[in-house]
């Protein structure tokens, strides 16, 4: 049984070995952490987590998973025969170690066969097992020249982006339904700023991703976060842009890491020759791309424009991204501090509050309930607000004040949009892998087997139905259930990879195409899946 074998293998690992697996599978560490090896095995075999990890595997690992085929165990000699290599081939052993360290394969109790959690279809062709990555054409690279070119590109980037955003402040940009700056606006910006269209497109996309440009109805305008960003040191500004670029299109990371693996002091002589290495590194992400060479060349062009690489070699900024180090720290050592500012200060305001009662203005600035206004005294009788007159009036009235709006057109202001921080995806909660591994391997009191738990918590099921559901929990096989929700609505589901979690069964629901939790006492019938 697939999951039973996984639980047994996990229990045979040393604490440091299990910790190494968990560090490579953060998808299994979400809160609340797994309470035992059974729950851990269920998380490690959950389809969403497995698909996420498999998508980042190199070609030989994918070829092994394709050769394993499905949930049935495959003897090692048979696997080697399917791949066309010897059972003791060192390259095959190294690839299996990669998969074992991610709990994507695991051995049977007698170590004679292999199970897998990944369900990859068998390849249509018979490509030979390819454990060695292809080598792109290389040439020598001078570190100083690469660094200087990257610094020049990064400095130019920090000069160009404010030009684009100031143009958007003077004339807001229309946006497409896809959430991007409209093509005609990019052309207008290219004409206005003197930049080429690809550069404008990249800068506009980065500004939106970094929330320096935000939606205001059907338009894009600079946000209040842009004012904050502009006040920061050059290294911090650059780090924010590069981080957003890095977390965008997944192939960007693949290309940068491929450059990172090149021999020291070398560069790619022909960018297109990097494409086979990129395809080897991420075969599942690149299979649908017919002209991968053009895609890779486009990513390298972007990276060059941002200072991530120069002349086909990775810069110190690019190496920081690939290593997961702080980009701001590296940028601070590279970028010039810039000339000292003149004795002039420019503050952006959305509106002003005027009062001859200076004590009242003092109380407004100190009022914590008005923090969203970001009030600043700009004169003894004047305070600047970050929000528009309408929003400032509403905030003052909500705080109990009775302001009056002056007649007239009001101050001229640049367009600014608020940033919706609530839309940011929540960070994945994790625990320390080493501590969790040590705790999970400590012997605990006997846990009732699945059939015993199901009989206790689903007494409405017949004995044969309880046994069928317990078998599905033990081996992860699909099973049909009729489920009645809290509102009394009945539905028929086929579930896979089921596991017990207290009084519920967590499983992949084919109807909803997602993981779902089913309360045991609401499962009213169980049957085999009809073929």
N, C-alpha and C positions, 0 to 999 in steps of 0.2 A: 504494500500500500504506500503510495507516494508520500503523503504527509507523515505517516507513522515512521517511514524510513528517515525522513528529514529530522524529526524529533530525536530519533535514536542517534543520528550522526552528530547533531548539535550537542547532545549530552556527552558524547565521547571526546569532544574538543577540550583542550586546555583553556583556561580563562583568557590567556593572551591571544589564543587563536580565535576564540569566539569574539573577543573584543575587536580583533582585526576585521572580522566579517561585519560586525555592526558599524564600524567606522565607514565601511564602504557601502552600507545600506541604511542611510539616515531615514529613508522612507519608512523603516520599521520601528523608528524610535519616537514617533509622535506621542503626545500626551493623550491619555494616561499611558505610561510605558507598559509593555507586556508584563504580565504577572508570572508567567511560567514559559517553559519551552514550547508548550502546545500553542499558546497565543503567539509567541514569536514566530513559530513555523507558519502559522496562518498569515501573519503579516508579510513574511518573506515570500510567500507564494501568491499574495494578492496580485491580480492581473495588472492593476494600474502601476504598482511599484515595480513589478517585473518589466513591464513594457518600457518604463522610464529608464531603467538601468540598461536593458538590452540595446536601446537606441544609441547608447554611447560606446558600445563595444567595437573593437577593431574587427577586421575581416576574419582572421582565423578563429576567433571566439564565436562569431556568427556562424561560420561554417560548421563548427562542432555542434552547436545547438541545432542547426538544420539537419545534421546527420543523426542526431539523437531522435529527432522527429516528434515524439509525443510523450505521454505520461508513463508508458511502459518501460521498465528497465532494459538497458542495452548493455550486453557484456562488452568489456573493453576491447577484446579482439575483433568483435563484430563492428564496433565503432571505428577502429583503425582501418578495417577492411573497407568500410564505406568511404573513408577519407582517402584511401589509397596509400596509407603509410603503415609502417611497422608498429606493433603495439607498444614497443619500448622506444619509439621515436622521441628524442628529447624535446623537439618542438611541440609535439602533441602533449607531452607531460606539462610543459610550461604553459600551454594554452589552458589545459584543464585546471592548473593552479589559479589562473586568472578567474575562471568561472567558480571554482570552489571558494575563493576568497570573497565572492559576492553571493554565495548561496544560490547560484543559478543552476548548479549541478551538485549532486552529493552521491556518495557511494552507498551501496547496499550494506547490510550488516556484515556480510562476509567479504566485502570489498571486491566482489567479482563483477559487479554491474554498476551502471550509473543511472540515476534518475535526473530529471530536469523539471524546473518550474516553467520554462519558456516553451511556448507552443508555436514554433516557427515552421512554416510549410517546407517540405523538402524542396531543394533547388530544382528548377526545371532542367538545367543543364548539368554537366558533370565537370565543373571547374576543379582543377587540382587544388589541394590544400596549400594555402599560401601563407606560411608563417613569417616570412621575411618581407618587410615593407619595401615598396619600390623606391628607388633613389632619384630625386630630381637632378637636373643639371645644375652644377654649382660653380661658383667662382670665388676668389678671395674677397674678403670684406674688411675694410679699415674701421675699427671701432670708433675712432675719433670722428671720422667723417660721418658715420651713421648717427652718432650722438648729436653732432652739430646740426645735421640736416633735420633730425627729429625735433630739436629745440626750435629751430627756425619755423618748422611747420606748426608746432604747438603755439608758438608766440603769434603767428599769423592767424591761427584759428581764434585765439582770444581777442584779436583785433577785429576780425570779420564778423563774429557773431553779434556783438553790440550794434554794428552798423545795420545788420538785417533786422534786429529787434526794434531798433529805433524807427526804422522805416515802417514796421508793423504797428508801432505805437501811433505814428502820425496818420496811418491809413490801415485800419484793421484788415486782416486777410480772410477771404472767404474760405470755407472748408468743405471738403467732400463728405459724402455720407460715410465713407470708410474711416473718417476721422483724421485725414491727412490734409495738408495745405493744398488748395486747388492748384492744378497744373498752370492755369493762366496766371495765378498769383506768383508762382515760382518764376515764370517768365518775366513778369513785371519786376520782381525783386532783382532778377539777374540784370535787367536793363538799368534799374535804379541804382544798384550798388556796384555795377561793373564786374560782378562775379559771374563765372560760367554756371550754367543751369545745374550740372551734377553737384557742384559745390553748394549751391543754394538749396537743392533738394536735401542733401545730407545735413546741412546746418538746420534747416527747418524741422526735419524729423528729429534731430537731437534736441532741439529746443522744446518740441512738444513732449518728447520722452522725459526730459529733465524737468518738465512743468514750468519752464520759463515762458512758454507760450501756452495759453489756456483758452478753452472755449468760452465765448460770450454770445450765446445764441447760435447763429449760423456763421460766426466769425471767429477767428483766432486773434487774440490780443496779448501783449505781454502781461504777465501776472505780477502780483506783489512779490512773489518769490524771486522774480528777476531782479528787482531792486536789491534784495538781500544778497543774491548771488553776485551782483556787480560790485558790492562793497567788500567782498572777500578777497583774500590774497590770490594771486594768479595760480598758484599750485592747487588751491582748493577748487577754484573755478574749473580748471582743466580736469581734475580728478572726477568731478561730478559728470562732466561730459563723457569722459572715457568710460566711466562705470556704466552709464546708460547705453553707450554703444556696445560694450562688452555683453550686457545682459539682453540685447535685442536678438537679432537673427542668430540661431544656434550655430550656423556654419562659420560665423565669425570666430568663435572660440576654437573650432576645429582647425581653421586655417592658421590662426596665431600659434596654436600648440604645435602644429606641423612645422612651422618656421622655428619654433623654440627647440625642436628636437634635432635641428641640423647641426653638423659639427661646428665647433667654435670658430669664430672669425671667417665664416663662409656666408654667402648670400646666394639666392636663387638667380641663376643666369637668365632663365626664361620662366616667367611666372606660370605659363601654361603647363610647364613640366611638373609643377607642384600638384596638379589635379589628380594624377594617379595615387599619390601619397594621401591626399585628402580623401579620396574614395576608399582607400584601404583603411584609413583611420576611422571613417564613419560610413560604412557601406549602406546601412539602413536609411540614413539621412540623405544619401546622394543617389540612390538607385533610380529615382524618378527624374533626375536631371540629365538630360541628353548632352547639353553643352556645358559640362562642369567647368571646363577651362575658362570660359567667359565669366562664370559666376565667381570662380576663385580670383581671377584678375580684377573683377570689380571690387571684391572685398579687400584685396591688397591695395587697390587705389584708395579706398576709403581709409585704410589703416595708415597709408602714407600721408594723406591729407591731415590726419589727426596727430601725426607724430608717433604712432604706435610702431611703425617700421619705416625704413628709408632704404632706397636702392636695393630692395629685395632681401633685406636683413632686418631682424627684430631689434628695436631700440631698447634702451633701459626701461622705458615706459611699457613697451610690449612685454618684456620679460617679467615686469612686476605684475601685469595682468595675468599672464600665464601661470605664475607661481602663486597667485593669490595674495601677494603682498600689498601693502598700502601704497596706492598710486600717488597720493598727495605727498608722501614723504620723499619718494623718488623725484617727483616733479619739483619739489622745493629745492632739491640739490641741483637741478638742471636749469630752471628758469631764472632769468635775471630778476632782481627785486624791483627794477623800474625806477625812474627818477622820482624824487620826493614831490609831493603835491604842492601846488601853490596855496597861499593862505585864503583859499576860496572853498566854500562848502555848498554843494547842491543837494537839496533834499526833495524827493518826490512826495507830493501830497495829493490826496483825492479831493479834499475840501479843507476849509479852515474854520475854526471856531473863534469868534471875536467877542470879547467881554471887557468892560471897564472894571469889573469886579475881579481883581487879580487873585483874591482868596478863593473865589469860586473856580477859577481856572486851575489853581493849585489842587483843589479837591478832585477835579475831573482827572487830572493827570495821575493822581495817586489812587484813583478808584479802580480796584482790581476787577470789577465787573465790566469795565470798559477796555479790557486788555486788547480786544480785537481791533480797536481803533488805532492802537499804537500811537497814542498822542505824544507830541513833542512840542515844547514851547519854542516858537520861532520869533517871538517878541513878547514884551511884558504883557500885552493885552491880546495876544494871538497864539493859538495852539493849532498845530497841523494834525489832521487826521488822515490815516491811510485809506479810508473808505470814501465813497462818493457822498455828496450832501444828503441824498435820500437815505442811504444806509446809516450815515452818522446821526441824522435826526432820529431814525428808528431806534438805534442803540441807546441814545440819550434818553428817549422817552421810556424805553423798556427798563432803564435803570432808575426811573423816578424823577428825572429832570423835566423841565418844561421849556425847551428851547424854541426859538422862533427863527424861521428862515428869512434871511434878508431878501428883499425884492431885487429883481434884476437878473441878468443871465448867469451870474455867479462866476467864479474863477475859471479860466481856461485850464484844462487838465489833459494829460495824456490818458489814453485808454489803458485800463488795468483790469485783469480778471483775477478772481480768487482761485486758490488751488484747493481742489477737493481731496484732502488727505485721506478721507474715509474710503476712497476707491482703491487705495494701495492694498495689494494682497497681503494677508497676514503671514508673519514669519512662521516657518515650521518649527513647532516645539520639539526639543530634543533633550535627551539625558546624556550623561557621560557614558560612552560605550564600554569603557573598562569597568566602571562600577556596576553597570547593569549586567555585564557578562559574569562577573564574580557572584552577583546575587542570584542570577538564574541557575547557575551550576551548583548552588548549595542544595543538598537534598531537603525536600519538604515533606509534609505529611501526604499520605496517599490521596490522590485526587480521584473521585469516582469516574469510572469510564463513561464514555458518551451515552451508551444505552441506559445506564443507571440514571444519569442526570435527566435524560429525555423522559424516562418513565416517571420520574419524580415531578417534573415540571410541565409535562404534557400528558396528563392522565386521560385526556379525551381521545388520544390515538390508540388504535388497536395494537396488539403486540407486534403483528407483522409490519405495520406502518412505522412503529417506533424503531424496530430493527433496521428497516430500510433507511430511515433518516440517520440513524447512528452510523450505518455503513458509509453513507455519503459524507458524514463528518470525518470519519477515519481516513478515507482514501481520496476525498476531494471530488468524487464522481458527481455528475449531474443528477438531479432528482426533481420530480414534479411535486408541487405543493399547492393546496388551496388555502388561501390566507384571508382572514377577516380582520380589517383594521379597526381602530378605536371607534369609528363612526358606523360600524356594522356593515361596511361595504366589502363584498367578497371579490377576490381576484385569483386567477390561476397563474402561477409563476413556475419557471424552470430556473433553478439556482445551481451555481457551481462553486467549488472551493469553499464549502461551508465549514464554519468552526463555531464551537460553543463559547459564549462569553456571558457567564452568569445565567440569566433567564432568557437570553436571546441567542439567536443564530445569526452571525454575520456571514454574508455570502455575496457572490456576484449574481445580480439579477439580470437574466437575459432580456426580460421585458423592458426594464428601465435602462439597461446597458450601463449599469453603475453598481457600486457596492451598496448593499442595503442591510438593515438590521430587522429581523423578524422575531417577535415575541413568541416564545414556545407555546404558551397557552392559547394563542390565536391561530395556530396552524391546525386546521380541522381535518385535513386529509393529506396523505402522502402516497405517491405511486411512482413506479419506474417511468423514465422518460420514454415516450413513444418514438420509435425510430421511423 
